[in-house]
Amino acid sequence: MTPAAYDGSVAFTLEDLPIRDDLRGQSPYGAPQKHVRVQLNVNENTHPVPDDVADDIVASIRQALATVNRYPDREFTELRQSLADYLGHDLSAEQLWAANGSNEVLQQLLQAFGGPGRSVLGFPPTYSMHSILASGTGTTWIPAQRDDEFRISPETVVAAIEQHQPDIVFLCGPNNPTGTPLQIETIEAAYAATDGIVMVDEAYAEFMPDDAPSALTLLPGRERLVVSRTMSKAFAFAGARVGYMAAHPAVVDAVRLVRLPYHLSVLTQAAAVAALRHAPEMLAMVDDIKQQRDRMVTELRAMGYRTYETWSNFVLFGGVADPHAAFESLLERDVIVRDLGIPNHLRVSAGTEEETTAFLDAMRQVAAEQPPVRVGA
């Protein structure tokens, strides 16, 4: 008998399914997706890929289509070498791993080193996908407190590790959603305090000051250290979904045990390799983004809002009397930012000069409607 087509008349929900108990009541990740003129809510690179780079990427994809009837290189050898060459620090292709966005890289890491009966320590407010990925892999998420100004000192990270004894430590530097720098000494202290995996999420590393050391500098001699990166931000590749990590080859071997076969399509590999060929031109956008970010900091302060030191492509600012009302007011002016649920705070991504101007003009109107309030010290 052919079943009747579903007409929506039966009240049946997710909770009626035999879903895992630890997933009941959970909500999927999701930033608001609204089509407005100025979109500054998800930390995208708002600059388009340069035309000559796009032409090379298209040509590379066209060439890859000739073999799309075959499975891609399972080990994506050329891409791993391209990533190693881009990062430098004497990294080899064997130390690089990539996937469909850094979220998939972190999911594979948790599948290999986390899971039921194991735990991962994090420091909220931080990238919300860290706890969601932990939940999805059955890994216990342990939140620990940050210091003032959303920082994490070496003493704080060591105390949290000693208290909770996690199997994995997740650090985010620069931190999302606050933009806060992560001291290299904090990473060193975390590694020395645990026998587990220490993962540093450096999604916004290209926006750090030029003289700021990356966690990549700590990889030699630290076999349990993992540094996660992405092409979504500095390379304007958010829609292409390419993330990667650098680690000891043994960690890469562990991740290979849990990855799905042929997880990176031949088209993704071709596009990423082509983009990396143009790294200097792609990264030229970063300087402009940093200028707009710093402009936002200066002008938001002048309006009376509290800003925090940021090494990312976004600004968290406090003193917003009613974040939801301010969010809606900006939306009415064709500008979208992010309401993260942090009391009296909003986050805004740095846009082009035109987008930044539109946001600042709209924010001045919001400030006139609801004057900034004092937050923190």
C-alpha positions in Angstrom: 0.0 0.0 0.0 1.3 3.4 -0.9 1.4 5.8 2.1 -0.6 8.9 1.9 1.2 12.1 1.2 2.1 14.2 4.3 -0.4 17.0 4.6 0.7 18.5 8.0 -2.5 17.5 9.7 -0.8 15.2 12.3 0.9 17.0 15.2 4.2 15.2 15.1 7.4 17.0 16.3 11.1 16.3 16.8 10.4 15.3 20.4 8.2 12.5 19.2 11.1 10.8 17.5 13.5 8.4 19.2 16.3 11.0 19.1 19.3 10.7 21.4 18.5 11.9 24.9 21.4 14.3 25.0 20.1 16.0 21.9 16.6 16.6 23.2 15.9 20.3 23.7 18.9 21.4 21.7 18.6 24.1 19.0 20.6 24.0 15.7 23.1 26.7 15.0 21.8 29.6 13.0 22.4 33.3 12.6 19.5 35.3 11.2 19.5 35.2 7.4 17.8 38.3 6.2 18.3 40.0 2.8 19.2 43.6 3.6 21.5 46.1 1.9 24.2 46.0 4.6 24.9 42.6 6.0 27.4 42.8 8.9 26.2 39.9 11.2 28.2 36.8 10.4 31.8 38.0 10.1 32.1 37.4 6.4 34.6 39.1 4.3 32.4 41.7 2.6 34.9 42.3 -0.2 34.3 40.2 -3.3 37.0 38.0 -4.8 39.0 40.1 -7.3 38.0 39.5 -11.0 41.4 38.1 -12.1 41.4 35.6 -9.1 37.8 34.6 -9.9 38.8 34.0 -13.5 41.6 31.7 -12.4 39.4 29.8 -10.0 36.7 29.3 -12.7 39.4 28.1 -15.1 40.6 25.6 -12.5 37.1 24.3 -11.8 36.5 24.0 -15.5 39.6 21.8 -15.8 38.6 19.8 -12.7 35.2 19.1 -14.3 37.0 16.9 -16.9 37.5 14.3 -14.2 34.4 14.9 -12.1 33.1 11.5 -13.1 35.9 10.0 -10.9 36.4 10.3 -7.2 38.7 13.1 -6.1 42.1 12.6 -4.6 41.1 11.3 -1.2 44.2 12.8 0.5 43.9 16.1 -1.5 47.7 16.1 -1.8 48.0 19.3 -3.9 45.8 21.3 -1.5 47.7 20.2 1.6 51.0 21.2 0.0 49.5 24.6 -1.0 48.3 25.2 2.5 51.7 24.2 4.0 53.4 26.7 1.6 50.9 29.4 2.5 51.3 29.0 6.3 55.1 28.6 6.2 56.7 27.9 9.6 58.5 24.9 7.9 55.2 23.0 7.9 55.0 19.9 5.7 51.9 18.7 3.7 51.7 15.8 6.2 50.9 18.3 9.0 48.0 19.8 7.2 44.4 18.6 7.0 41.3 20.2 5.4 37.6 19.8 5.3 34.4 21.5 4.3 34.8 24.5 6.6 36.7 24.6 9.9 33.5 23.3 11.6 34.0 19.9 9.9 37.7 19.9 10.9 36.7 20.4 14.6 33.9 17.8 14.3 36.5 15.3 13.0 38.8 16.2 15.8 36.1 15.6 18.4 35.1 12.3 16.7 38.7 11.2 17.1 39.5 12.4 20.5 36.2 13.2 22.2 32.9 11.2 22.3 30.9 9.6 25.2 32.7 9.6 28.5 35.2 12.3 27.3 35.1 16.1 27.8 36.1 19.3 26.1 36.9 22.5 28.1 36.0 25.9 26.6 35.7 29.5 27.7 32.5 31.2 26.8 31.5 33.5 25.4 33.3 31.9 22.5 32.4 30.4 19.1 29.0 28.8 19.7 29.7 25.9 17.3 32.4 24.6 19.8 29.7 23.5 22.3 27.3 22.4 19.5 29.9 20.2 17.9 30.7 18.7 21.3 27.0 17.9 21.8 26.7 16.4 18.4 29.7 14.0 19.0 28.5 13.1 22.5 31.4 14.9 24.1 30.7 16.6 27.5 31.1 20.4 27.1 32.7 22.1 30.2 32.4 25.9 30.3 35.0 27.8 32.3 35.1 31.5 33.4 37.2 34.1 31.5 39.0 37.0 33.2 38.0 40.6 32.9 37.8 42.1 29.4 37.0 38.5 28.1 40.7 37.5 28.4 42.2 34.2 29.6 45.4 34.4 31.6 47.9 31.5 31.9 46.8 31.1 35.5 43.2 31.0 34.6 43.6 28.3 32.0 45.8 26.2 34.2 43.3 26.4 37.1 40.4 25.4 34.9 42.3 22.4 33.5 43.4 21.3 36.9 39.8 21.5 38.2 38.1 19.7 35.3 40.8 17.4 33.9 39.4 17.6 30.3 40.4 15.4 27.5 40.4 18.3 25.1 40.9 22.1 25.5 39.4 24.5 23.0 40.9 28.0 22.9 39.8 30.6 20.4 42.2 33.4 19.5 41.3 35.9 18.4 38.2 35.0 20.2 34.8 34.9 18.6 32.5 36.8 19.4 34.6 39.2 21.4 37.7 39.7 19.2 39.9 39.3 22.2 43.6 38.4 21.7 44.8 35.1 23.1 48.3 35.3 24.7 50.8 32.9 23.4 51.8 32.3 27.0 48.2 31.1 27.7 48.5 28.4 25.0 51.9 27.3 26.3 50.5 27.0 29.8 47.4 25.1 28.7 49.5 22.6 26.8 51.9 22.0 29.7 48.9 21.5 32.1 47.2 18.7 30.2 48.0 15.3 28.6 45.1 15.9 26.2 44.6 17.7 22.9 44.8 21.5 22.9 43.1 23.1 19.9 43.6 26.8 19.1 40.9 28.2 16.7 42.7 30.8 14.7 39.9 31.6 12.2 40.7 35.3 12.4 44.5 35.0 12.5 45.1 37.1 9.3 43.5 40.1 11.1 46.0 39.9 14.0 48.8 42.5 14.2 51.7 41.6 11.9 54.0 41.2 14.9 51.7 39.0 16.9 52.9 35.4 17.1 50.5 32.7 15.9 50.0 29.4 17.7 51.7 27.9 14.7 55.0 28.9 16.2 54.4 26.5 19.1 53.8 23.4 17.0 57.4 22.1 17.0 57.8 19.6 19.9 54.1 19.8 20.9 52.5 16.7 19.3 49.1 17.3 21.0 48.7 20.9 19.8 46.3 21.6 16.9 45.8 25.0 15.1 42.6 25.4 13.2 42.3 28.0 10.4 39.7 28.8 7.7 39.6 30.4 4.2 36.2 31.9 4.9 37.4 35.1 6.4 40.6 36.6 5.0 40.2 34.7 1.7 36.6 35.7 1.2 35.7 32.0 0.7 32.8 31.6 3.1 30.6 30.1 0.4 33.3 27.7 -0.7 33.5 26.0 2.7 37.2 25.3 3.2 38.7 25.0 6.6 42.0 23.4 7.7 44.2 22.5 10.6 48.0 22.2 11.2 49.2 19.6 13.7 51.6 16.7 14.1 51.2 14.0 11.4 50.0 11.6 14.0 47.0 13.9 14.8 46.2 14.0 11.1 46.3 10.2 11.0 43.8 10.1 13.9 41.5 12.4 12.0 41.8 10.3 8.9 40.2 7.4 10.8 36.9 9.3 11.2 36.6 11.3 8.1 34.1 10.3 5.4 35.8 9.0 2.3 36.4 11.6 -0.5 35.0 14.3 1.8 36.5 17.2 -0.3 35.1 17.4 -3.8 37.4 17.8 -6.7 35.8 21.2 -7.4 36.4 22.4 -3.8 40.0 21.3 -4.0 40.6 23.0 -7.4 39.0 26.3 -6.2 41.0 26.4 -3.0 44.3 25.6 -4.7 43.6 28.4 -7.2 42.8 30.9 -4.5 46.0 30.1 -2.6 48.0 30.8 -5.7 46.8 34.4 -5.3 47.3 34.7 -1.6 49.0 38.1 -1.6 46.2 39.7 -3.7 43.5 38.0 -1.6 45.1 39.2 1.6 45.4 42.8 0.3 41.7 43.1 1.3 42.6 42.4 5.0 44.3 45.8 5.4 41.2 47.7 4.3 39.0 45.5 6.6 41.2 46.3 9.6 41.0 50.0 8.8 37.2 49.9 8.8 37.3 47.8 12.0 39.4 50.4 13.7 37.2 53.1 12.4 34.2 51.4 14.0 36.0 51.2 17.3 36.9 54.9 17.3 33.5 56.2 16.2 31.5 53.8 18.5 33.5 55.1 21.4 32.8 58.6 20.4 29.1 57.8 20.5 29.5 56.6 24.1 29.6 52.9 23.6 32.2 50.6 25.2 34.4 48.7 22.8 37.0 46.0 23.5 40.4 45.3 22.0 39.8 43.3 18.8 42.2 41.4 16.6 39.5 40.1 14.3 37.3 41.5 11.5 34.5 42.5 13.9 33.8 44.6 16.9 31.9 43.7 20.1 30.5 46.8 21.7 28.6 47.3 25.0 26.4 50.0 26.4 23.4 49.1 24.3 20.4 49.8 26.5 18.1 47.3 24.7 20.1 45.1 22.2 17.0 43.6 20.7 15.3 46.9 20.1 18.6 48.3 18.7 18.9 45.2 16.4 15.4 45.8 15.1 16.0 49.5 14.7 19.1 48.9 12.6 17.2 46.3 10.6 14.6 48.9 9.7 17.5 51.0 8.3 18.6 48.1 6.1 21.5 47.1 8.3 21.9 43.7 10.1 24.3 43.1 13.0 24.4 40.3 15.6 22.5 40.1 18.8 24.4 37.3 20.7 22.4 37.4 23.9 25.3 39.1 25.8 23.5 41.7 28.0 23.8 45.3 26.7 26.1 44.2 23.8 25.9 43.8 20.0 28.5 42.6 17.5 29.2 44.1 14.1 31.4 42.8 11.3 33.7 45.3 9.5 32.5 46.0 6.0 33.6 48.0 3.1 34.0 51.7 3.6 30.5 52.3 2.3 28.9 49.6 4.5 30.8 50.8 7.5 29.5 54.3 6.9 26.0 53.1 6.6 26.2 51.2 9.9 27.8 54.1 11.8 25.2 56.5 10.4 22.4 54.2 11.5 24.0 53.6 14.8 24.1 57.3 15.6 20.3 57.3 15.0 19.9 54.4 17.3 22.0 56.2 20.0 19.7 59.1 19.7 16.7 56.9 20.3 18.2 55.0 23.2 21.3 56.7 24.7 24.2 54.4 25.6 24.3 53.0 29.1 27.3 52.2 31.3 28.5 48.6 31.4 31.3 47.0 33.3 34.2 48.8 34.8 
